[in-house]
């Protein structure tokens, strides 16, 4: 059964907390600060006062034009409709300023979801730490009956009554037999309820991110206040609790995936993965379960992991899994460090207590006070009391460092990144006035302490700021990366999505910091990770996406095929289909014998029939190339694309951006489709006489309406390459 385009689009919709409802045309140039945008509208939302959709769109354009306060002159601000779309999509295109486009993004009548009833027939299976059902994000107000296809049920326990399920949470089960067996049956149920109830917070956060209902006046204390909503506000949630106080067990994960398939979920969201490097596919329970889900037409979305910025750290890397890395959004929580000499360095924080005011406090480096990482109990209170303490990132949790400073009598903390974390800033709900600085600023503050006889500082908290400085998205340094540890010919991660400082629902069992000393309880929390996480390649100021670990442009090994853009995924033009037979051929190509392949499929497999020439021949929408002594500097892949655009007679031509040191040839250079011929095959050849360690490029198939881009990532295997020279 082929992987369905519908499932792919559903995933794009569900796993991004915020998305744009207005997309910039890719074939236009900026003129007088305006750009061409395509605006998707809900056909059913047209007011009865308008006889046509064109009249409605014109009225909307007039209202945003007249209210635009940008610097563009009134004559150039006036917007006119370029096209009205009624068949391939519903909506129109027009030239708009950035602020005009922003106004349209906020309108509920525009974007993809209104035309899809906000996903009310989509069932998302969330495999995580359970759910706190009383949160307002899980209200079923206004939802129609549960989809008739649903076959699941809700476990009822002493702390999870039948009323915990409704038309939003339509299923809830707990899997702990494997976990219990690991502890020989000795579990403390009071610490981690053996029910679907979430005592950790993570599962509630991911579930509400994917499909939380609209909640007005949401926020985390005074931060990120406003209207909270999941990606698909009417989608249904099926909860499968698989993770407990001391981890997640493979047997429980696989049992939950098996049940989710039988229950009838459409998507499985799984934000866990292996420790260390990715295991072999036939030893990876998530990969095995995901293969079974794929056979039933279910898309499995997994986090790439939080082990970046090192290479080969991505997990959940089987090609039938949609692997997602983490990126930033255009919302910051600034908390600036002001030194005694007047210098200011920008950081971030979610501290919600009394601030430090304008008072300059003595500043010390924790390395000189007992422990540079600020482990609890290791700081000398005599040296710390009444002072702001600089703590280095690493070792213990970030909030633990602030707690240690508070216990030792410190008045505040400056948490500084080391070189491996670069400029990535993660906001935390500290119990003491605290902020986080990037590596560059952190080094300068520590130099100040070293050179100044009586160093002082204060921290100024500035609330919530939304804008283009710094630019977004940027790739989080913690986001796990490629190349693919098991199959270098498959590019992973697939895409990146918002995963830094994300607001969503939280458990009522524990505090936002999960510290025993933190008595606070909240409806919403702001956390970061690839669990919180189609594509575009530029940030919100038109520049290439940056990697926060290095401060320079990211690569396909970091961001995959780019950042998720759900609106453009609605009408992609061309798709690369792959199904069970393709993935079995892939397993044959990587050298799996019949015994290993039997882990995935029931029927016997003959790898002498239908085997791919190379794992890279899998019909994947990206290219990962390895040059070594075996291929002599020439690698060839084949691909098949399917025309799903509105023009059945479409003609696409290719353009190539070759990686440095690599010659790329695509044959044929033109693909012609018709009503009878919906698919076309092409071959792509990569040639190189040697190079550095890696290089990157892309190919792009384009017609008048679509541009379909596939990234290219190339590595030279140094040891084997030298042997061939």
N, C-alpha and C positions, 0 to 999 in steps of 0.2 A: 504493500500500500504506500503510495507516494506521500511524502510530507506535504501537507496541504498549505497553500498560500494563506488560506484563512487563518489557520493556526499561527502562522508566522506573524501575521498582522496583529492577532490578538495578543501575542506576547509583547509586541512593541507597545501596544496600548497599556498593558497592565503593569509593567515593571518600571515605569518611569513616573516619579511623583509629580512632576510638572512637565508640561509640554506646550509647544507653540501651536496655536490655532491658525496662524498665518505664516505662510512659507515664502521665502524669497525665491524668485525665478532664477535659475542658474544660467540663463543666457542673456542677462542684461548688464548694463553698466550704470554706475551711479551718475545721476545728472541732477544738479541743483539740490543735493542732499535727499533725493527721492530714489526709490528703487521699485521695481515691479514685484508685486506680491500676488500669490494665489490664495484666495480666501475661501475656505470651505464653509458652507452654510447648511443649516438644517432646513430641508425642503418644507417640513410640516410646520415650521415656526413662523412662516410668512403671515403677517397680520392681515385680517380680512379687508382692511382699508385699502390694500394694494391689489390691483387686478392682476399684476404680473410680478414675477420674481425680479425682473429687471428694474421695475419701479421701486421695489423694496430696497434692492441693493443701491440704487441711485440715492435714495433718501438716507440710507446709512452712511454712504460716502459723504454726502453733503454735511451731515451732522459732525463727523469726525474732522472734516476739512475746516469747518467754521470754528471748531473748538481747539484746533491745534495751536499751541503756544510756542512752537519752535521758531528758530530764527529765519526760516525761509519766508520770503515775501508772500503777501497774500495772493498775488497772481499765480505764483508757482505752487502754492499750497493747494489750489483747487484741483481736486482729483476727478478723473473721469474713468468710467469702466472701459477696459480694453476688450474683454471677452466675458460673455455669460455662459456658464457651463450647465448643461441639463441632462447629459447622458452618461458620460464617463464618470463625472462627479457632479455634485451640486454646489454651485458657488460662482465666483467671478474673479477676474484679475484686474488690478489697477495699480497705478504708480502712487506710492505713499511715502510719507516721511516715517522715520523710526517711531515717533510718538503716535502718529496715526495708526500704524500697525499695532502698537502696544495697546491702544484703546480697543481695537477689534479683538485682540487676544483675550480680553476680559469679558467678552460677550458670550453668554451661554448659548446663543443661537448659532454660533459659528464654531468651526472645528469638526473633527470626525465624530465625536461621541454622540451629538444629538441625532445624527442619521443612523446610529447603531443602538439607539435607546440606552445609551450609557452602559452597554454590556449586560443588560438584565438577563440574558439567556446564557451568559458565560459562567462556567463554574471553575473556580480556581482552587486547586488542591494545594494547601500550604503545609509543608512538612517542616516543622520547627519545634519551638518550645511550648506550643499550645496557644491559648488565647484567653484574654480577660474579657468575657462577653458583655459585661455591663458598660463598657466604654461607649460613648455616643457615636463613635465611628461605626459601630455595628448595629445601629438602629435599622429596623426594616420598614420604617415609615414610608409609605408610598410605593413600596415594591409590589409587583404582581405575585401571583402564586409561584411556588417553587417549580422549576422546569420539570415537565413530565418525564424527561429522560433520566432524572436523578434516582439512583437506587440505594443511596447510602442512608445512614442513620446517625443518631447521637447517643453516645454513652451517657448514662445517668449515674452519678455518684453523689456522695454526701456533700461535696462542695461544687458539684456541677449538675444542677437540677435540670429537668426537662425544659424549663422556661429559658434556659441559657441559649437554646437554639430557637431560631425564628426564620423568617424569609430571607435574611441576610446570611447568618451562620446556619447553613442547612445540614451540616454534618460535623461531628466531632468525636474523635477516637484517640486513645492513648496506647502507645506501644512501648512496653517496658520489660518484656520477658527476657530479651537478650541482656539488657542492662541489669536486671535483677540476678540473672544467672552469673554475671560477671562479679557480683558481690555475694554470690552463694545465697541469694534470697534475703540478705540482711539489708533492707532498705528502710530509711527513716521517712515515712510518709508525711510527717508533719513538716519536713523541710522541703519536700518536693512531692506535691500531691500526685498520687497515681491516678490521675484523671486528665482530661484535656485542659484543665485550668493552667494558665501560664504564671509561673512564679519567678520567671527570669526577666521577662519584658521583651525579649527579642522577637518571639513569635507574634505577639500583639502588634509590634512595630511593623514587621514585614507584611502582615495580613492587612492592616489598615493602610499601608502604603499602596498595596496592590488594588484594594477594592473597598476602602473605607467610605462611608457615607459622608455627605456634606455636613460639616459642623461649623456653625457660626461662632464667632468670638473665641476661637481656639488660640492656643499659643503655649509657650513654655515660660511661665512667670510673665515678664514683660517683653519677652523675645518672640519674634516671628508671629506676632498677633495678627489675627484676621480669620479668614475662612479656610478651614482645612478640608481637603478632600483627597480620596485615593484616586488612582488613575482611572479606574472604571467604577464610578460611584454606585452603579446598580448591579454590578457583578455579584455573584454568590460565592461564599467562602466555605470550603470544606477543610476542616482542621484535622491534622494528623500529628499528634505530639510524639516526637521521636527523640528529643534531646532532654537531658536531665542534668542534675547538679554536676555530675562528673563526666559528661560527654554524651555522645550519640553512638549507638552500636549498630554495626552493619546489619545484623539480623533484624533489628527493629526497623531500620530504614527500608530494607527490602520488603518486609511485611507490609509496611505502610504504603509503599508504591504499588504493591500487588493489590491491596484493597482499594486504593484510589482509582486504579484502572477499572476494577470491577464496579465501583460506585458510579462511574460515568463522568469524572472530571474532564475538562477540556484542556487544562494546562496544569502542570505540576511545577510549583515554585519550591526550590530546594536550596537553602542558603547555608549548606554545610559542605565539607569536603575533606579529603585525606590530609593527614599531617605529613609534612615533608614533601618530597617529590611525588608526582602523580603515579599511582600504581599501574601495573599492566591492566589493560581493559578487562581481561578475563578474571582478574582478581579484584576488580573494583565493583562493589555492590551497587553503587550509584550508576555506573555505566551499564551494568547488566540490567538493572531495573528500568533505566531510561530506554534501553533497546526494546524491551517489552512494551513500554508505553508508546514508543514510536510505531511499533507494529499495529497498535490500536488507534493510530491517528492523533495521539496526545503529544503535545510539545512539552519538553522538559527544559526549564530555565534554571541554570545554576550559577552561583557566584564563582568567579575565578579564584577567589581567595584573597587574604589580607597579608600575604607574605612578601610583597614587593619591598624595595625596588629591584631585587635581584633577578637575573635571567633564569628561565626555566622554572619559575615558581608557580605558574598557573596550574590549577587542578581542575577536575571535571572537564577534561580536554578531549573526550571521545567526540568524533565528528557529528554524531547524532544528538549531541547535547548543545544547547544554545548557551554559550559561556560568556558571562558579562563581567567586565571590569568596572571600576568606580571613577567618577568624575565629580567636579564641583558644580555648583549652581551660582547664579548671579546675586546671591544673598550672603552678606557677611555680618558678623557680630564683633565689630571693632573694639579693642581694648588696648590702648596705647601705653607704652612705657615712656615716661618723661624722666630723663636723667637730670642730675643736679646741675650739669653744665648747659642744660636747655635742649639737648638733642632729644628727638622723639623717634621712636620705632614702633611701627604698627604691628599689633598682634590681634588675637581673637579670644573671646571668653563668653561663657554663659553664667558667670557669677551673678547672683540675684540679691545679695545682702547689702548691707551698708558699705558704701565706697570709702576710699581713702581721702577723698577731698583733695585739697591742694597741698597737703602736707608732704614734705620730702622726708622719707624714712631712710635710716642707714641701710646700705645694700651690701650683702655678702654672697659669696659663691659657696654652694654646699660642699664642694670638694675640700674647702678649708674648714668645714664645720662637721666633719665626720663621714659624709657619704655624698658623692656628686649626684647620685640618682635619687636621693631623698627617700630611702627606705625607712619605714616606720621603726622608731626606736634607735636609729643609728645617727641621728642628728644631735649635736651637743647643744642643749637648750641654753647654756650660758652664752654661747656664741650666736644663737639664733633669735633669742627673745627680743621682741620689739623691732625686728628688722624684716626687710623684704629679702627673700632667699632665692637665688638662682639655682634651679634644678635641671640637670640634663635629661633629655629624653632617653628612654631605654630601661630595660629591666622590669620594674613594677608598673602598674597602671598609672595613667596620668593623674586621675583623681586621687589615687593613693599618695602621690607625692605632695599634693596640696594638703591632704589630711595630716601627713607626717609633719609638715611645716607648722600647721595649726597646733598640733599636740605639743610640739617643741616650743611653742610660744611665739612663733613668727607672726607678723602682721600681714604678710602677703607673699606671693610666689611668682617668679618669672620662669616659665618652662621653656627651655631652649632646645631646638632641634640640633642634632649632630649632622655631619655631612651626608650620611646615608639617607636622611629624611628630607634634606634640601629645604625648600620653602613651603612645604605642605603645612597648613594650619588647620587644626581640629579644635573646635570649641567644646569646652567641658563645663559642667555645672559644679564648679568647685565650691567647697565649704569655706574657703578663705579667699580674699581678693586675689585673683590670679589671672595671668594671661599667657598665651603661647606665642613665641617668636620663631621665625625661620632661622636657619643656620647662620646666614650672613649677619643679621641683626644680633643674634645671640652671641656671636663671636665678638662683635663690637662692644656689647654691654660687658662681657667678661674682660675685655681689654681695658675698659674704663675702670672696672673694679681693681684691676691689677695695677694700673698706673696712677689712680687718684688716691691720695692719702685718706680722705674721708668721703667715700662715694655714697651718694644718696639717689633715691628714685621714688617715683610714685606711679600709680596705674590709673588711667582715666577710662571709664567704661562708657561707650557711645551708643549702646542699644543695637538696633537692627538697621542695616543699610542695604539697599538694593540698587544695583547699577552696573556699569561696565568697567569699573576699576576696583579690583583687578578683573581682568577678562574672564569669561567662562564660556564653555567648559574648559577645565584643565584636569589632567589625569592625576589622581591622588598617588602619592609615592608609595602608600601601603598596598595599592592595587597590584595583584600578582600579574606577572608578565610571561610572554613567550621568550624564545621559541618553544614549540611544543616538545616537552621532555620525552614523550613516547614516539611520536610520529612527526618528524620535522617538516614533512610535506603538507601538513595541515596547519593553517594559521590559527592561533589562539592567543588571546581571547577573540571572540567574534565581534563584539562591540563593547562600548563603554556606555554607562548611564549614570544619572545622578546618584551619588552615594556618600557625599560629604555633607555633614551638618543637616540631616534630613529630619523634619518634624513629622511625627506620626504618633499613634496611640501607644500607651504604656500600661504595664500591669499595675494593679493596686497592691500587690503583695510586697514589693520592694521599692526602694527609693530610686530616683533618676541616676544616682551614682552606683547603686548596689552596695554601698558601704554600710556596715553595721552601725556606724556612728551617725548616719544620715537618716533623720526621722521624717523627711519630707515625702509626700506622696503627690503624684501628678497624673492628670488625664493624658497628657501628651509629653513626649520627650524628644530631644534632639540628639541623634547619635550618628556615627559614621561607619562605613564598611561596605564591602561589595555586596553584602546582603541587602542593602538598602537600594541597589542598582537594578528606514529605517535610518541609517547613519547619515551624518553630515561631517565635514572635515574642517570646518572653520569655527572659530569662537564668535562671541557676540560683538566683536569689533572687526571681524573680517580677516583675522590672522589665523595661521595654522595653530592647531591645538598644542598647548604646552604641556610638558611633563614636569610636575612639581618636584620630582626627585632630582632633576638635573637643571631645571630652569630654561631648557632649550626645547625646540620642537620635538614632539613625541613621534614615535614610529609605529608602524603596524604591529610590531611585537608588543607594544604598550597599549595602543587603542584599538587594535583589530581593524575592522572595516570602518571605524569612525564612531561618532556619537549618535545615539538614537534620535530619529526624526519621524515620529509616527505618521504625520500627515502625508509626507512624501511616500511612505510605504504603502499607502492606500492605492496608489496608481504607479507601480514601479516600472512598467513597460516590459521588462524582461525578467524572468526568474530562472534560477538553476534548480531544477527538481532533483530530488534523490529519495530513494525508498529502500525497502528491505533488501532487495537483490543487490542494489548498489553497495550497501554497507557490508553485506556478506562478501561481495567481491573485494571490498577494501580489506576485510579481515584476512582473506586469502593472500592479498598482495603484501601484507606486513608479515607473512610467514606463519600464520596460525594454522595448525593442523586440525583435523576433524574433531578431535577431542576438545580442543579449546573453543572451537566454533560452536560445539554442541552446548556450551554454556549459554549461548544467545538464541539459538534456533532449535526446534524440535526435530525437524527432518534432516536426514543425512545430507552433507554438502560435498560436492565433488569440485575441488579447487582447480582441476584441470580444465573446467568449462567456465567461461565467463570471467576469468581472472583478469584484473586490471594489470596493465604493464608496469605500473608504479602506483604506490599509495596516492601520489599527487594527481592521478587520473580520476580520482573521485570527483563527482560533479559538484565541486565546492565553489562558492562565489568569490574566492580569493585564491592567491597563488603564493605558495611558500616553496622556495627552490633551494636545494642543497647541491653545491658543486664539490665533487670529490674525485678521487682517482678512478672510481667505478664508472662514472659517466663521461670522463674525458673532456669536461668543460661544456657539454651540450645536454640540455634537459628539454624534453618535449612533453606537453600535457594536452589532453583533449577535453573539450567542454561542449555541453549541449544546453542551449538556452531556449526558453519557451516564451512566445509573445503573448502577453496577457493585457496588452494595451487596447484601447478602443479602436485603433486603426488596424484592421486585419491585414491590410496590404502594406504594413510598415516596412521601411527600409532603414537599416542601421549601418553606419560606418564607424570604423574604429580609429581611435587616436591613441598613441602610445607615449608614455613618459617612462623611458628606460632607466633602470637603476644605474648609477655610475659604474662603469666597467663591465656592463652587460649589454649585449645586443638582443633586442626583443623583436621577434617577427610573428605577426598574426596572419593566419591564412584560413579562409579568405578575409579580405579587408572589408567586405560588404556582406551583410546578411539580409536576405529578402524573404518576407513572409507573405502568406496568402490565407484565404479561408481554408484551403485544403492543407497548406503547409504551415503549421503553427510552431514547429520546432526547427532549429538549425544548429549545425555542428561547426565548430572551428578548432583549429590547432594553434597552440602558442609555443614558440620555440625560444629558449634562452641559451645564449652562448657567451662564454667568458674565457679569457686566457689567464685568469687569476685576478685576485683582488685583495681587499682588506678582510675584515671580519664579517661585515654585513653591509647591505645597501638596499634602497627602497625605491619603488616607482609605482606605476599603475597603468591599466588600460581602461579605456572608456568607450562604450558603444553608445552612439547618439543618433537621434533623428530629430525632427522638428519639435517634438513634444517631450522626449525623455532623454536623460543622460544616465547611463548605467555604468558605474565605476567599480572596478575590482582592484584592490591593492596588490602589490607585488612585494614580497620580502625575500631577500636573497642572503644566504650565508655561504661562506667558503670554509670547508672543513680543513683547518690548517695542517694537521698532521697527515691526513690522507692526501691532501692536495700537494704537499711537498714531495710525497712519495712518487707522484705521477709526473713531476716536472723533469 
